[in-house]
Amino acid sequence: MAAGASTSRSRLQMDYETSVFPHTGGYGPYNRIAVLFSWFPNFAVMLNLFSDVFYTLIPDSFHCRPDPQLLPATFLLSNFTRQRYLNLTIPWVNGTGLSHCELFKYASNTSELSERVHRERVSCTQGWEYAHGAGLQSNFVTEWNLVCHDYWKIPFQHICFMTGWILGYIFLGTLCDWLGRRRCFLLSISLSTLFGVAVCLSNSAFVFLLLRLSQGAMLAGVFLSSYIARLELCDPPHRLMATMISGFFAVFAELILPGIAVLCRHWPVLQAVATLPLLLLLSYWCCASVFPESPRWLMATNQIPKVKKSLQEFSTRNNVCLQEEIYPGEVLLSEVDLFYGEEHHPRYCSVLELRRTRVIWKNCLILSFTLFIGTGIQYCFSRNLHSFTSNFYFSYFVRVIAGAFSCIFICFTVDHFGRRGMLLLSAIATGLSSLLLLALTQYLHGGLVLVLSIVGLLFSQALALLSVFFASEVMPTVIRGGCLGLVLAAGAIGMAASSLMELQNNGGYFLHHVIFASFAVLSVLCIMLLPESKRKPLPDSLMEGENQRRPPLFLSRPNRDNLPLLCTRPALPDYNPENYSRLVSATRKMLTKDSLPYRIASPNHTPLLSDGERQGQEDEPLGEDES
C-alpha cells in the first residue's frame, strides 16, 4: 500500500505557487536580482535584431558611376561642370532624378557631347555612387552593390535572417524544455557571440547571409530562455511588470541604435558594437547566481535532488528564517521527500505532446495567430508613414515611440481588466484602423491618415507583446519552451511577410493589407475562446494546462477570478504531506526542549550549533554538579 501511495503521489505535481514558492521567500531579494539580470539579454538581443534595419537601408540617392569608355574620344571633362557632366552621362527619370541603373553610351565617332546627338542606354559598368544614408556611411547594400538587378538580395537577406529566428524559436524552445532554461541560455549566448564576431569578418554577401541566419537562430534562443526564466521566477502580481520592464529595455535599445550607427559609420563596426553586450553576457557562465536554473521547471520535470538544492539556495539568499522550525526550509524539504518518495526519475516532455491535448493546442494556435497578425500588419501602417514623408528617422522613431506607449498601455490596463479583455481590445483597434486606412485613404486628409497609422502601430505592437506574454502564462511549464517557441515563430513569419512584399517590389501590397485586415477581424472571434490568466498560478503539468477553462468576458464581480469551474488544482487526498512534515518538525523541537522532565540526548555533532555554543551546553550541567 505504501508503494501504491508513493506511485500515486508521483503522478501528481506539488502546487508550486502555494506550497513551495512562499517557503523560499516568494518574490524576495534574490528573485528580484535574478529578474534584473534577465533584462540585460533583452537589450542585447534587440540591439542585434534592429541593427538589420541599418544594414539593409538603401541610400535615398544613388546613381551609376560614369564610365569614360562610353563617351566620345574627344571628350574633355574640364569643359563641363559636375552637374552638367552627370546630366549628359546618366539618363534623367521624371519624378526620381538621375537613373539608378543606366548610363548613356555615345558613338565613338561623335564629335560633341550633348542631348542632340544619338546615344543609347546601357547598364552600369563601373559600379555606383551613393549618397550618405541614414546612420551608416557603408552597409550591406553599398558594400556589395545590391541595387538594380541585385536588389532582390536585400529582402532575401531579411527573409534569411528571420528564417534563422524561426528555426531558433522552434528547436531551441524544445531544447529549453529538455536541458533547462540556464543551459539553453548559455549555449545560445555562446554561439550567438561567436556568429556575431564572424559576421564582422564577412567577405561576401553569401557568407553574410549564412552567418546572419545562424546568429538569428541563436539570438532567438537567448530571448526565449531569458523570457521564460524571468517569468518563472515571479509570483502572479509581479509577472506583468517584470515582463514589461524588459520591453522598455528593448525600446531603449531601439532608441539609441541610430546614434550608435552614426558614431560607427561602417557596418562592421556597428556589428562589433552590437556583439559587445552579448560578449559581456558570457559572464553568466561564471556567475550562476545571476541566472539560476528555474526551480519550477526542475520540480515540474521531477528532478528532485536538483530541486532541493535549488530551493535551499533560494531560501538562503532570500534570508528566509522560519521561527517555528529547527532550521529554515526543513518543512519544505521534508514535504518534497514525502511527496515524491524514494524514486526520482526525471520526466521530460516535448512540444509533440500537443497532439494529445485539446485546450493547450487551441490556446497555442490562437495566440500564434494573433501574434502573426500583430507583427505582420505593422508593415501596412509603416508604409503609410513612408508615404507621408520620406525621412527615415521620422518613421523609425514613430514606430519606436509607439512601441513604448504600447508597453505603458499594457502596464496600466492588463492587470486591471485582464489579459483576454485587453488582447481583444487591441485586436479590435488594430483591425478597425487597418480597415479605415484600406477603405478611406484616398478620401481622408493626410493628418488623419497619419493618426490612424500611429494608432494602428500602437495597438498592433500591444497585440504582439500581449500575445507573447499571454502564451507564456497559459502554457504548462513542462512544454512552455516549445509552445512559446511555436508562438514566437509565427510572429517571425509575420515579420518576414513584409520582405516578401518588397521582394516583389510591393506588387502585392494591396492584397497583403486586405489579408491582414481580414485576419485581424477574425482574431476577435478567436480570442473569446481563450482562458483568463490574471492572478492565477502558472500551470506546470499538461493536466493543469488542459483544465484551464474559458470564463465569461464580463464577470459580475471583479474579484471572482477563481470560479469553481476554473479550479485547476486536483482535490487534496486524505494524506496531507504538509501537515505530517509540520508534525515531525514540531515533535522534534519539543523533544529537544530543556523544560521537559526528561531530555533526549543530542547527537555528538549537531549541525545547527557552533563549537562555542556546544561547549557552553556541555559545561553548564558540570557547574551544577560542582555546586
Beta strands, then each sheet from edge to edge (+ up, - down):
strand 1: 62-64
strand 2: 92-93
strand 3: 97-98
strand 4: 102-106
strand 5: 119-123
strand 6: 128-130
sheet 1: 1+ 6-
sheet 2: 2+ 3-
sheet 3: 4+ 5-
end
